[in-house]
Amino acid sequence: MAMKIRLARGGSKKRPHYAIVATDSRMPRDGRFLEKLGTYNPLLAKDSEDRVKMDIERVQFWLAKGAQATDRVARFLEAAGVVAKTERKNMKKAEPGDKAKKRAEEKAAKAAAPAEE
C-alpha cells in the first residue's frame, strides 16, 4: 500500500481549512484516511502558531513506515525540523522566451543607433 501524508480540504467556499492526514495514495483527496495528524489554516497570519499544528510523533511514525509527504506537507515538516531541507528546482518560469529576447535586443539596438548619430 502506497502511503501519503497529505492535505485533505475542509471548510466552506473561499474559506479553506485543511487536515493533515495519513492515507492510501489511491484514496480521493477528501476521502477516507487512516489517521488525522494535524491541521493547517491558510487564513491565519504566517507567524501564527495556530496556522500549522501537527502531532510530530505520529508523523515520524508514518514516515518510518514508508509514507511519503506531499510537497506542501514536506515544507511544513522542514519548518518543524522533522526532515532535512531539500533543494527545489527553479524552473525559470519568469524568463522570457527566445522571440521576446530577440525583440528586446532589436529595440535596444534601435534605441542605441540614433543616439550614436
Beta strands, then each sheet from edge to edge (+ up, - down):
strand 1: 3-12
strand 2: 15-24
strand 3: 35-40
strand 4: 52-54
strand 5: 68-69
sheet 1: 4+ 3- 2+ 1- 5-
end
